[in-house]
Amino acid sequence: MSSRGELEQRIMEVLWSSDAPRSVADVHAILTVERPLAYTTVMTVLDRLAKKGLVTRELVARAWRYEAGYSQSDLLAAELATALQSVSGSVRREALTRLAKLLSDEDLTALRN
């Protein structure tokens, strides 16, 4: 499934909730409200996310601007599909059956539509 660590996941959440691309300084400022982080740590994690293809970046006035490369729902769907493809048909069906039992009526209706 997901190969993102806690900080990578939190950075992705910041980018998903942003209405525009964010610089390292922007992301750092948001995250340091929650806990102390070195600027270079945020820069390194954003660079790694870009290399993984999870974020895109554009150089603007000598500073990278980052945004999520995929919506949160698209990325989750791809991760679930990858996890399901990696197991045999019987395990996949059993997992899907168990997952369906955990879904709300609203989620089940959404799946049917």
C-alpha positions as a Markdown table, in Angstrom:
| # | Residue | x | y | z |
|---|---|---|---|---|
| 1 | Met | 0.0 | 0.0 | 0.0 |
| 2 | Ser | 1.2 | 3.5 | 0.8 |
| 3 | Ser | 4.9 | 3.9 | 1.0 |
| 4 | Arg | 4.6 | 7.4 | 2.5 |
| 5 | Gly | 5.8 | 8.1 | 6.0 |
| 6 | Glu | 4.0 | 10.3 | 8.5 |
| 7 | Leu | 5.7 | 13.5 | 7.4 |
| 8 | Glu | 5.2 | 12.7 | 3.7 |
| 9 | Gln | 1.5 | 12.1 | 4.4 |
| 10 | Arg | 1.1 | 15.3 | 6.3 |
| 11 | Ile | 2.8 | 17.3 | 3.6 |
| 12 | Met | 0.5 | 15.7 | 1.0 |
| 13 | Glu | -2.4 | 16.8 | 3.2 |
| 14 | Val | -1.2 | 20.4 | 3.2 |
| 15 | Leu | -0.8 | 20.3 | -0.6 |
| 16 | Trp | -4.3 | 18.7 | -1.1 |
| 17 | Ser | -5.9 | 21.4 | 1.0 |
| 18 | Ser | -4.1 | 24.2 | -0.8 |
| 19 | Asp | -5.8 | 26.2 | -3.5 |
| 20 | Ala | -2.5 | 27.1 | -5.2 |
| 21 | Pro | 1.0 | 25.7 | -5.4 |
| 22 | Arg | 3.1 | 26.1 | -2.2 |
| 23 | Ser | 6.7 | 26.9 | -1.7 |
| 24 | Val | 8.9 | 25.0 | 0.8 |
| 25 | Ala | 8.6 | 28.1 | 3.0 |
| 26 | Asp | 4.8 | 28.0 | 2.8 |
| 27 | Val | 4.7 | 24.3 | 3.7 |
| 28 | His | 7.3 | 24.7 | 6.5 |
| 29 | Ala | 5.3 | 27.6 | 8.0 |
| 30 | Ile | 2.1 | 25.5 | 8.1 |
| 31 | Leu | 3.8 | 22.4 | 9.6 |
| 32 | Thr | 5.8 | 24.2 | 12.2 |
| 33 | Val | 2.6 | 25.4 | 13.9 |
| 34 | Glu | 2.0 | 21.8 | 14.7 |
| 35 | Arg | 5.6 | 20.8 | 15.6 |
| 36 | Pro | 9.1 | 22.0 | 15.2 |
| 37 | Leu | 10.7 | 21.0 | 11.9 |
| 38 | Ala | 13.8 | 22.1 | 10.1 |
| 39 | Tyr | 13.3 | 23.9 | 6.9 |
| 40 | Thr | 15.7 | 21.5 | 5.2 |
| 41 | Thr | 13.7 | 18.5 | 6.3 |
| 42 | Val | 10.6 | 19.9 | 4.6 |
| 43 | Met | 12.6 | 20.7 | 1.5 |
| 44 | Thr | 14.1 | 17.2 | 1.4 |
| 45 | Val | 10.7 | 15.5 | 1.8 |
| 46 | Leu | 9.1 | 17.7 | -0.9 |
| 47 | Asp | 12.0 | 16.8 | -3.2 |
| 48 | Arg | 11.5 | 13.0 | -2.5 |
| 49 | Leu | 7.8 | 13.3 | -3.1 |
| 50 | Ala | 8.6 | 15.0 | -6.5 |
| 51 | Lys | 11.0 | 12.2 | -7.3 |
| 52 | Lys | 8.3 | 9.6 | -6.5 |
| 53 | Gly | 5.9 | 11.5 | -8.8 |
| 54 | Leu | 3.4 | 12.3 | -6.1 |
| 55 | Val | 3.9 | 16.1 | -6.4 |
| 56 | Thr | 4.7 | 18.3 | -9.3 |
| 57 | Arg | 6.9 | 21.4 | -9.0 |
| 58 | Glu | 7.7 | 24.5 | -11.0 |
| 59 | Leu | 10.5 | 26.9 | -10.5 |
| 60 | Val | 9.2 | 30.4 | -9.9 |
| 61 | Ala | 11.6 | 33.2 | -9.1 |
| 62 | Arg | 14.3 | 30.8 | -7.9 |
| 63 | Ala | 12.0 | 28.9 | -5.6 |
| 64 | Trp | 10.2 | 25.7 | -6.3 |
| 65 | Arg | 6.4 | 25.7 | -6.0 |
| 66 | Tyr | 4.8 | 22.3 | -5.3 |
| 67 | Glu | 1.4 | 20.9 | -5.7 |
| 68 | Ala | -0.1 | 17.4 | -5.4 |
| 69 | Gly | 0.3 | 15.4 | -8.6 |
| 70 | Tyr | -2.9 | 13.5 | -7.9 |
| 71 | Ser | -6.1 | 14.1 | -6.0 |
| 72 | Gln | -6.3 | 12.4 | -2.7 |
| 73 | Ser | -9.1 | 10.1 | -3.9 |
| 74 | Asp | -7.2 | 9.2 | -7.1 |
| 75 | Leu | -4.1 | 8.3 | -5.2 |
| 76 | Leu | -6.0 | 6.2 | -2.6 |
| 77 | Ala | -7.9 | 4.4 | -5.4 |
| 78 | Ala | -4.6 | 3.6 | -7.2 |
| 79 | Glu | -3.0 | 2.4 | -3.9 |
| 80 | Leu | -6.0 | 0.1 | -3.2 |
| 81 | Ala | -5.9 | -1.2 | -6.8 |
| 82 | Thr | -2.2 | -2.0 | -6.5 |
| 83 | Ala | -2.8 | -3.8 | -3.1 |
| 84 | Leu | -5.6 | -5.8 | -4.5 |
| 85 | Gln | -3.7 | -6.8 | -7.7 |
| 86 | Ser | -0.8 | -8.1 | -5.6 |
| 87 | Val | -2.9 | -10.9 | -4.1 |
| 88 | Ser | -4.7 | -14.0 | -5.5 |
| 89 | Gly | -8.3 | -13.8 | -6.6 |
| 90 | Ser | -9.7 | -15.6 | -3.5 |
| 91 | Val | -7.8 | -13.3 | -1.1 |
| 92 | Arg | -8.9 | -10.2 | -3.2 |
| 93 | Arg | -12.5 | -11.3 | -3.1 |
| 94 | Glu | -12.4 | -12.0 | 0.6 |
| 95 | Ala | -10.8 | -8.6 | 1.3 |
| 96 | Leu | -13.4 | -6.8 | -0.9 |
| 97 | Thr | -16.2 | -8.7 | 1.0 |
| 98 | Arg | -14.8 | -7.6 | 4.3 |
| 99 | Leu | -14.3 | -4.0 | 3.1 |
| 100 | Ala | -17.9 | -3.9 | 1.9 |
| 101 | Lys | -19.1 | -4.9 | 5.3 |
| 102 | Leu | -17.3 | -1.9 | 6.8 |
| 103 | Leu | -18.8 | 0.6 | 4.4 |
| 104 | Ser | -21.7 | 2.9 | 5.3 |
| 105 | Asp | -25.0 | 2.8 | 3.4 |
| 106 | Glu | -24.0 | 6.1 | 1.8 |
| 107 | Asp | -20.7 | 4.6 | 0.6 |
| 108 | Leu | -22.4 | 1.5 | -0.8 |
| 109 | Thr | -24.9 | 3.8 | -2.7 |
| 110 | Ala | -22.0 | 5.7 | -4.1 |
| 111 | Leu | -20.4 | 2.5 | -5.4 |
| 112 | Arg | -23.6 | 1.4 | -7.1 |
| 113 | Asn | -23.9 | 4.7 | -9.0 |
